[in-house]
Amino acid sequence: MSAEAADREAATSSRPCTPPQTSWFEFVLEEALLEQHLQKPSPDPPPVQLIVQFLEQASKPSVNEQNQVQPPPDNKRNRILKLLALKVAAHLKWDLDVLEKSLSVPVLNMLLNELLCISKVPPGTKHVDVDLSSLPPTTAMAILLYNRWAIRTIVQSSFPVKQVKPGPPQLNVMNHIQQEKELTENILKVLKEQAADSILVLEGALKLNKDLYVHTIRTLDLLAMEPGMVNGETESSTAGLKISAEEIQCQVCYDLGAIYFQQGSTNAAVHEKAKEKFFKTKELIAKNGSSSLHFTIDEERLAGYCQACEVLTSSSDDASQQATPYSQIHSCLKSGKYQDIVKIFLEDNLTLSLPEQFRQSVLRELFQKAQQGNDALDEVCFKVCVCNTICDVLQGRIIDIQFCQLFLKPSKEKIDFLLEVCSGSINLEDASEELKRRMAAFLKNLCLGMEDLQFVFMISSHELFIKLLKDDERKLLIDQMRKRSPRINLCTKPVTSFYDIPASASVNIGQLEHQLILSVDPWRIRQILIELHGMTSERQFWTISNKWEVPNVYGNVILGIKDSLTRDLVYILMAKGLHCCAIKDFVHAKQLFAACLELVTEFSPKLRQVMLNEMLLLDIYTHEAGPGASGERPPSDLISRVRGYLEMRVPDIPLRQVIAEECVAFLLNWCENEYLTMQVPLPLVQTNPYVKLGQLLAATCKELPGPKESRRTAKDLWEVVVQICSVSNQHKRGNDGRVSLIKHRESTLGIMYRSELLSFIKKLREDIVNDIAAEHISIWPSSIPNLQSVDFEAVAITVKELVSYALTINANNHFWLIIQADIYFATNQYSAALHYYLQAGAVCSDFFNKMVPPDVYTDQVIKRMIKCCSLLNCHTQVAILCQFLREVDYKTAFKALQEQNSHDAMDSYYEYIWDVTILEYLTYLHHKRGETDKRQIAIKAIGQTELNASNPEEVLQLAAQRRKKKFLQAMAKLYF
């Protein structure tokens, strides 16, 4: 009988008696038919999927007569299935690119381990200890394949993976996915632990300098025969598919480069190794040609790796590594030679080799550095932006908005540099007509957008402009510009007064409106409005942007201004100023408000006072965001202005509530308690609710050292807050004559609404919040008269908001953490409650390395933690926490331990129990249930010498404290 026939007979005889799971399985089980299947142009299923099917069948666990699950048997059937999987991989020439794309990590791991096994690599042998040169070629190649795959898998796992959108949930599918995910993570963990060995194996392979062979279908057939039939053929140097030494070196260098590059993120010196390997790979490809390689390499990715290594390993004084613009720019950014970047960009405008995205990323980085306080970079940002803009023009892209913003205020220097870039970016002798047309259109539109003819003449008289535009085109453009505004003065005298700015007509209303929306320069805004009003008198230009919002109290006054130009100007200046203030652009806000103040001072005392009030609020914001953030007290002038605003008695002045709110909060934050309690005028307290609330808060803080007085002021504050959180009740007679009670959410008895109270509280800083509420609970009244009038839902909402805000200021205040935990406990969010109870203990005990103060973990807190664990079905945790109480709650502990449906780690927690009575009960319980293993764990815990009742009290307390610490740390890791 021939070898092939023998194998077919063996395969047939090894089929299980149960029917196969798929109809094609019997068809491909015959080896001859398998070969025919693989030779089809488009086999169905594809070859790679056959590997999955064969290995899944071979790795199925078996069930014995006692219905116990056993590992897959090592029988003839399973060996043939594994051999068939190896044959399919051999048919694919062991191409890792193909195998990795289609096979999961667990399946490919199984396949390569089978290859090691059939290649006579002893199981358990460390590959790093094996001398590859002494092994048969196919065995050495199998080891190389496995270690290459290990390295590639580690590198691939470091890349972000786009999550596939899941379909309808199916329990069996989800379980399979979860199992495969866990298996993959375990394999990756092992591969990463062995990464150093795999790297050494591959480095050793580079020294082999000899051809190797990889298994083919034929060599696998020979290995599957009886040992006496092989005749040593697979051990010779000619068996299998030949892989040349150059091909091996090329692929191994590439894989080593990839792993070194990945390790370079934590060790920059390794990038040098990566660079060496990648450039060696590039050399070998250039020498042998990519088409000759048996294992393909992604040359685009290789080029990217080489380029990245050049940049990452370059230094400012190493001229040999400045070959590419990328490395030069990277070096300039590191060394601070920003002017050199401008030079590189200018040179690249001729070659256009740098991608648009890279140019923009460099500009963004420069802008970020400039915003961090490096004023010298403003000029560099402008120059790089100009280079990018001209590059966009030449490539037919839309001009970026950044250029328009930077060019709102042109100057002679800016125009000179722009013309220099334009001249250096186009070679008129070689440039196409399309490029010339684009550049000419850009310069022409630039002139049309200029307001100052002096700058227009600078551009129109330039050599490039003259060459690009014909004489009649240039004359027509200049005539248009002259006609635009005969009043424009070409002198260079600076314009200083807001009213002295000359106005000019415009050619495009839409363009001007667009500029009006973008501009934050008050002088430019006025000029645009003058031009717009000169073109049409029917439009209300304050309405062109829905982002321009002015409070209603101001809007009514502003819109009452009769002159339409003045009305538009005042409205827009104020709206833009308020917007800049909201986004914390205080510099532009101040410029806009100052211009508006100068404008309204001439005709409206009412609006003048409005602007003074807004500028006061702006100065408060500016101080709080600047010097105040670092603890610097505000200047006395600002405090005087705040007091003056609160005491102001000018009639008919529209006032914004937020200004009074901010003023009072400002005085409280800077501890101006003396003024608020003693000097503030009484009529102001009676008419301004924020002043009244501020006075009560200041008085309570001020008088805390005196218990009697503080109780009086605290009681007054308490009553005010209770009124704010109260509801008003009304009675209504229904159609049936019955009287029903209507409960309203807001009471008119409070001095302000709850939302206003919350907004005000959030403006107070840490010291005020803590001093008022966190440390002086005893000063508050213990009962509330007329309890039924209090809206407890409103109180709950207020407390939640207050605690959340307080924790953003001081996340380590254990009192607030306990309150937050109590809120979650009250709303049945037990896991979150445990999180905050544990966090409160952790912050005041150095993560439980010290004893948690008893005023933090009171019996009430421990009992709530016990209930949380009980409702989460963590019954062993319940029993352990029962020991924390001043008197151990054995009843609750024993009842919890009787529960068999526990979601915690059960017996692994026994080491945290120090109460011998509970441990003895556990021993009895497990003995009763016949749970021998768990009983032994409990007995072992009891047998610890430090729990011996004869020990001194200090030893017992130390043992309890050590177990408390370990248990709480374990709980923290579980719930944090």
Secondary structure, DSSP 4 states (H G I P E B T S, - for coil): --HHHHHHHHHHHTS-SSPPSSTTHHHHHSHHHHHHHHHSSS-SS-HHHHHHHHHHHHT--EE-TT--EEPPP--HHHHHHHHHHHHHHHHTTT-HHHHHHHS-HHHHHHHHHHHHHHTTPPTT--GGGS-GGGS-HHHHHHHHHHHHHHHHHHHHHTS--PPPPP-S--HHHHHHHHHHHHHHHHHHHHHHHTHHHHHHHHHHHTTT-S-EEE--HHHHHHHHS-GGGTTTGGGSTTSSEEE-HHHHHHHHHHHHHHHHHHHTTT-TTHHHHHHHHHHHHHHHHHHH-GGG-SS---HHHHHHHHHHHHHHH--TT-GGG--SHHHHHHHHHHHT-HHHHHHHHHHHHHH--S-HHHHHHHHHHHHHHHHTT-TTHHHHHHHHHHHHHHHHHHTTPPPPHHHHHHTSS--HHHHHHHHHHHHHT--TTT--HHHHHHHHHHHHHHHHH-S-HHHHHHHHTSHHHHHHS-HHHHHHHHHHHHHH-TT-----PPP-STT-PPP---S-HHHHHHHHHH---HHHHHHHHHHHHHH-SS--GGGS-TT----HHHHHHHTT-SSHHHHHHHHHHHHHHHHHHHTT-HHHHHHHHHHHHHHHHTT-HHHHHHHHHHHHHHHHHHHHHTGGGGTPPPPHHHHHHHHHHHH---TT----HHHHHHHHHHHHHTT-HHIIIIIS-HHHHHH-HHHHHHHHHHHHHHTTTSHHHHHHHHHHHHHHHHHHTB--EEEEE-TTS-EEEEE-SS-TTSSS-HHHHHHHHTTS-HHHHIIIIIS-GGGS-S--SSGGGB-HHHHHHHHHHHHHHHHHH-TT-HHHHHHHHHHHHHTT-HHHHHHHHHHHHHHTTTTTTSPPPTTTS-HHHHHHHHHHHHHTT-HHHHHHHHTTSSS--HHHHHHHHH-S---S-GGGGGGG---HHHHHHHHHHHHHHT-HHHHHHHHHHHT-GGG-TTS-HHHHHHHHHHHHHHHHHHHHHHH-
